[in-house]
Amino acid sequence: MPRIPWTAKRITVDVLKDVNTHKKLIINIRRRVLMKDMVTTSKIYEGKIDGDCERKYSG
């Protein structure tokens, strides 16, 4: 049996799975990633604003 690359194997399994559960899975993963990104971005943004204010009003 030829060796199947991991990604190809995963796609085959996904295709064989029930489409609805697969869709839900993708949505959940996307949502989780989005939330993580938003949290990180807001932290960076807050830091940037704080830094800018300090720079403007420090001297």
DRENVODO-439589 format. One record per residue (C-alpha): residue number from 1; residue in three letters; chain; x, y, z. Coordinates in steps of 0.5 Angstrom, whole numbers, plus 500, padded with zeros to 3 digits. Each point is the difference from the previous one (the first is absolute). Layout:
N
<node num="NUM" residuo="ALA" cadena="A" px="X" py="Y" pz="Z"/>
...
***
This chain:
59
<node num="1" residuo="MET" cadena="A" px="500" py="500" pz="500"/>
<node num="2" residuo="PRO" cadena="A" px="503" py="507" pz="498"/>
<node num="3" residuo="ARG" cadena="A" px="501" py="505" pz="505"/>
<node num="4" residuo="ILE" cadena="A" px="495" py="505" pz="500"/>
<node num="5" residuo="PRO" cadena="A" px="502" py="507" pz="503"/>
<node num="6" residuo="TRP" cadena="A" px="496" py="502" pz="506"/>
<node num="7" residuo="THR" cadena="A" px="497" py="506" pz="497"/>
<node num="8" residuo="ALA" cadena="A" px="497" py="495" pz="495"/>
<node num="9" residuo="LYS" cadena="A" px="498" py="495" pz="505"/>
<node num="10" residuo="ARG" cadena="A" px="496" py="506" pz="504"/>
<node num="11" residuo="ILE" cadena="A" px="496" py="502" pz="494"/>
<node num="12" residuo="THR" cadena="A" px="498" py="493" pz="498"/>
<node num="13" residuo="VAL" cadena="A" px="498" py="499" pz="507"/>
<node num="14" residuo="ASP" cadena="A" px="496" py="507" pz="500"/>
<node num="15" residuo="VAL" cadena="A" px="497" py="498" pz="494"/>
<node num="16" residuo="LEU" cadena="A" px="497" py="494" pz="502"/>
<node num="17" residuo="LYS" cadena="A" px="497" py="503" pz="507"/>
<node num="18" residuo="ASP" cadena="A" px="493" py="503" pz="500"/>
<node num="19" residuo="VAL" cadena="A" px="501" py="507" pz="497"/>
<node num="20" residuo="ASN" cadena="A" px="496" py="503" pz="505"/>
<node num="21" residuo="THR" cadena="A" px="504" py="498" pz="506"/>
<node num="22" residuo="HIS" cadena="A" px="506" py="502" pz="495"/>
<node num="23" residuo="LYS" cadena="A" px="497" py="507" pz="499"/>
<node num="24" residuo="LYS" cadena="A" px="499" py="501" pz="507"/>
<node num="25" residuo="LEU" cadena="A" px="507" py="498" pz="502"/>
<node num="26" residuo="ILE" cadena="A" px="503" py="505" pz="495"/>
<node num="27" residuo="ILE" cadena="A" px="495" py="506" pz="503"/>
<node num="28" residuo="ASN" cadena="A" px="502" py="498" pz="507"/>
<node num="29" residuo="ILE" cadena="A" px="508" py="500" pz="498"/>
<node num="30" residuo="ARG" cadena="A" px="499" py="507" pz="496"/>
<node num="31" residuo="ARG" cadena="A" px="496" py="503" pz="506"/>
<node num="32" residuo="ARG" cadena="A" px="505" py="498" pz="505"/>
<node num="33" residuo="VAL" cadena="A" px="506" py="502" pz="496"/>
<node num="34" residuo="LEU" cadena="A" px="496" py="507" pz="498"/>
<node num="35" residuo="MET" cadena="A" px="499" py="501" pz="508"/>
<node num="36" residuo="LYS" cadena="A" px="508" py="499" pz="501"/>
<node num="37" residuo="ASP" cadena="A" px="502" py="505" pz="495"/>
<node num="38" residuo="MET" cadena="A" px="495" py="505" pz="502"/>
<node num="39" residuo="VAL" cadena="A" px="503" py="499" pz="507"/>
<node num="40" residuo="THR" cadena="A" px="507" py="501" pz="498"/>
<node num="41" residuo="THR" cadena="A" px="498" py="506" pz="495"/>
<node num="42" residuo="SER" cadena="A" px="497" py="504" pz="506"/>
<node num="43" residuo="LYS" cadena="A" px="506" py="498" pz="504"/>
<node num="44" residuo="ILE" cadena="A" px="505" py="503" pz="495"/>
<node num="45" residuo="TYR" cadena="A" px="495" py="506" pz="498"/>
<node num="46" residuo="GLU" cadena="A" px="499" py="502" pz="508"/>
<node num="47" residuo="GLY" cadena="A" px="508" py="499" pz="501"/>
<node num="48" residuo="LYS" cadena="A" px="501" py="505" pz="494"/>
<node num="49" residuo="ILE" cadena="A" px="495" py="505" pz="502"/>
<node num="50" residuo="ASP" cadena="A" px="503" py="500" pz="507"/>
<node num="51" residuo="GLY" cadena="A" px="507" py="501" pz="497"/>
<node num="52" residuo="ASP" cadena="A" px="498" py="505" pz="495"/>
<node num="53" residuo="CYS" cadena="A" px="496" py="504" pz="506"/>
<node num="54" residuo="GLU" cadena="A" px="506" py="500" pz="504"/>
<node num="55" residuo="ARG" cadena="A" px="505" py="502" pz="495"/>
<node num="56" residuo="LYS" cadena="A" px="495" py="506" pz="498"/>
<node num="57" residuo="TYR" cadena="A" px="499" py="502" pz="507"/>
<node num="58" residuo="SER" cadena="A" px="507" py="498" pz="504"/>
<node num="59" residuo="GLY" cadena="A" px="504" py="507" pz="498"/>
***
